[in-house]
C-alpha cells in the first residue's frame, strides 16, 4: 500500500505507518493541488490537512484511492459526499485535538480580556501607551459567565478550565447533556439567543454546516452585551466576519479573539486595524505534542482500515 501526505509534518508520529506502508511526504512545505492530482492515481490513501481542498477534481484524479484520512477533526476541506459516491472512505482525527484546542480557546479568552496582545504591540512602539493605575484596563474572568456554543468534547474541555478559574458555565447544544455532565461542569443549557444575552464570554465550538454558517450574524451580535468577548476556534464562516467587524468598530461587543477566519488564509484587512481583536493563525492544535498525537491517530486509522477493521473514525 502507498500513502501520500499532502503536507510536510513531523515524522515521529508516523513511525508505525512507515513500518507497514510506503509513505511519501513532500520535500517542501506542501504539495500543490496540481502535484497531488498528477500523483494520486498511484496511491491507496491520501492524508490532507485543512489547508488542502479535496474537491471533485482531486477525487476524480484519485484512480485507485480507497481512503482519505484527514489530518484534523474538521473535514469541510473535503467533498465528503462526492468521495462517498466514488466509494472512498473519509476519516478524521477527533481525539488528539480536544485538549490543545480548548487550551487555545482559553488562552484567547485571557488575551482578549486582559488586552495582552494589544499592550504587547503598543509597548514595542516608543510612547505607544501610557503607564498608570487607570490605564490599559481589561476585564477579569473570575466570577463571569462563559457561554459555550457547541458543548461537545472541546467545549467541555474548555468548560473544565473555565470552571477551575471561577467562571459560571452556560451552554447551547442541539441535544442536552446528561444530568451527570451538567453537574460536572455546573452548566445550564440555554437557547442560543438567551445565552448571548447573559454571557460575558462566548466561545464557539460547532462544526461548519449549512445550519451553522453565519450562526453568529449581525442580529445576534447586537444581542450580546457591550462588554462581551467573542472567541472562535471552530470554523471561520460560523461568524459573519463583516458583521463582526462592524460590531467591533461600533462597540456592540467589547472584543473578539479569532483563530479561524471566513476566507482564510485571507483575513479581512479591517481586522488588522482594530485593537480590540486578537488574531491567531488557525493555531488551535499547533503544538509539537498535538501534531505527533494527530499523526499517530491518522496512522492508526490507515493501518486499521487496510486490516479490514471497523474501529476507525469514519465520517461517511
N, C-alpha and C positions, 0 to 999 in steps of 0.2 A: 504494500500500500504506500502511496505517495501523498504527502501532506504539504500544502502550500500555505505559508504565513504571509499576510499582507504587509506587515509592519515589523521593523527591527525591534525585538523585545529582549528582555533578559533571558538568557538561555538556561539558567539554573533550573527554573521551574518546569522545563520541557525535557528533563533528563529521562523520565520514564517513556515519553513518547519517542524520543530518538533511539531508545533501545529497541523499540518494536517496529518502527517505520522509517522510511526515508523522509526527512523533513527539510524543506527548502525555506530558508529565511532570506530576505533581501540583504544585499551588501551595502545598502544605503538606508535612509530613514524609512522609506516605504516604496512598494511597487506602485506604479501608476495604473490607472484603470486599463489603459491600452496594453501594458505589460502583462497584467493579470489575464486579460482576455486572450492574449496570444499564447499563454502557457497553460491555462486552466484545464483544457481538454485532456491533459496528461496526468491529472491528479484525481485522487479519490475523495479528498476532503480539503476544505478551504477554511482558513481561520482569519476572518476580517476583524478589524477594530471598528469603533464607532465612526472613525474618520473615513472609512471606505464604504461607499454606497454599492450594495449588491443589488443592482437593478435588473430589469429584464434582459438587457444586452449582455450583462455579465453572466447571468444564468443560462442564456442561450448559447454562450460560448463554452459552457462547462463540460460538454461532452459526457464523460462517464462519472461526473461528480455525484456522490451519494450523500454527502454531509456538509453542511455549513455550520461550523462550530464557532459561534460568535464569541468574541473576546470582550465580554461586558454583559450586564444584565439587561439593558435596553436593547431592542432589536429593530427599532424603526429605521435603521440603516439598511435593512434587508427587506426585499419584496417577498414576504413570507408566503403570501397567497400564491404568487407565481411559482415560487420554489416548490410548494406543495403540489401544484398542478404537474410539475416536472418530476415528481416523485423524490424530491430531495428533502431530507430531514434537516431541521434547523434546531440548534440548541443554544443555550446562553449560560452565563456564569453568575447565578444569583447569590450564592453563599458568600464568596470572598469580598463582595462589595459592601456588605451591610455595615460593618464597623467603621471602615475608612470614610464612607460617605456620610455617616452620621457624625463622625468626628469633624469632617469638613463643614457640615452644616452648623455645628456648634461653634466652630472657630469663626465662621462668617457672622453668626449672631453676635458674638462678642466683639468682633472687629467693627461691626456697624454700630452697636450700642455704645461702645466706648470711643468711637471715632479714631481707631488706631491707625488705619491706613491713611486717613486724611491728615492726621497730625504728623505721621512719619514723613509724608510728602512735603508738608509745609516747613518742617524743621530742617530740611535739606536746602531750603531757599533762604538766603540772608534776609533776616527780618520778615520771614514768611508767616510767622504767627506771634501772638503776644503771649507772654507768660503771666500767670496770675491766678488767684484763687477762684475768680469768677470767669476765667477764660477756658475755652475748649471743653465745655461741659458736655458730658454724654449722659447715658441712662444706665441705671443698674438693672440687672436681670433678676436679682433676688426678689422674690415676692411678686413677680409679674406673671402674666398668663401667656403661655405658649399654645398657639393653635396649630395643630399638626393636620395638614391636609393630605390624607393618604396614610393610614395607620397600619401599613404593612411592617415588614421586619426592619426596614431602615427607619421608618417613622417611629417605631417602638424603641429602637436603639437610641434615637435622639431623645425621646421622651425619658428614657432612663437617665441620660446625662442631665437633662434639664431638671428632672425631679431631684436629683442629688444636689443640684445647685439652688434649690429652694424655689423652683417655679411651679406654678399650677398648670395642669395639662388639660386641655380640651382638644377634641379631635373630630374630624369629619371623615367618614369612610362609607363606602357603599353598603357594607354589612357591619353590624355592631360587633365589637369584640366580645369575647366571653366575659362573664362576670368576674372570673378569676384574673384575666388580663387587665380588665378595667381597674380592679382592686390593686393589682401590682403597680400600675402607673398612676393610681389615684386619678384616673382620667374620666372625663364626662363626654359622651357623644353629643354633638350638636349638628344642626343643619348648617351648610356652608355659610350662608348669609348671616346667620346668627353668630357663628364663630368669628367671622371677620369683624363684627361689631365689638366683640368683647376682648379680642386678643391684643396683647402688646407686641407680640412677635408672631408672624405667620410663616410657617416653613412648609414648602411644597415637596411632596414625595409620591406623586402619582405617575403612572406611565403615560406616555403620549398616545392618545386615541382620538377618535372623532369626538367623543364626549368631553375630553379634557383639553382639546385645542382651544386656546384663549379662555380657559376656565377663569382666569383672573383677567377681567376686562375692565373697561372704563367704568362701568356701572359698579362693579364690585370694588374697585379701588376707591371709589367715592364712599363706600360703606365703611371703610376702615377708619380707625382713629388717626388724627393728625400726628400722634406720637408713635404710630405703628411702624415696625420694621418688617419688611418682606424679604424672605430668604428663598432662593430657588437653587436646589441641587438636583432637580428632577430632569426635565427637558425644557429647552428654551421656549418653544411655542405654547407651553402651558400658560404663559403670560403674554398678553398683547403688549409687545415692547414699546410701541409708540404711545400707548395709553399710560404705561408705566413712566415713561419719560415725562409726559405731561403731569402726572401725579407728583413726581419728584420736583419738577420745576415749580409747580403751583402750591406745594406744601400740603397736598391731600394726605400724604403719609410722610413720616419723618425721614425714612431712608430705605435702601434696599441693599442686599448683598447677593450677588449673582455668580454662579459657577457655570451657567449654561445660558445660551442666547438664541433668539428666534431664528437667526440666519447664520449661525456660526459656520465657519470661523470668522465671518464678517460680523462686526459689532457696530451698532448704531453710533455714529460719531458724537451724537449729543451726550451719550453716557460718559465720554471722556471729559466733558466739560463740567460735570456735576461733582461737587464734593460729597454729596450725601448718597453715594453709591460705592460699594466695594466690589471690585471686579476680580475674578479668578478665572484662569484659562481651562475650564472644564477639567478640573483637577481633583475631583472628589475621591478617586481611587488611586491617585498618583503618589503612592509610597512604594518603596522597594519591597516591603513585606507583601503589600496587596498585589503588586504585579506578579510576584512569584507564586502567590496563592492562586491568582487567576490562571496563570499558565498551567499549574498543576491540575486545576479544575478542568480546563479545556482538554488537557491531555487525557484525563480520566474519561471524559465524555467520548473522546475519539476511540480510545482503547476499548471501552465497554461497547460502544456502538458496533465496531467491527468484530467484536467477540459475540455479537448477537444478543447482548444483554439489553434489558429494558430500563435499568436504573440509571437513566440519563435525564438531564434537564431539558427535555424536548418541549418546544413551543409551538409545534404544528402537528 
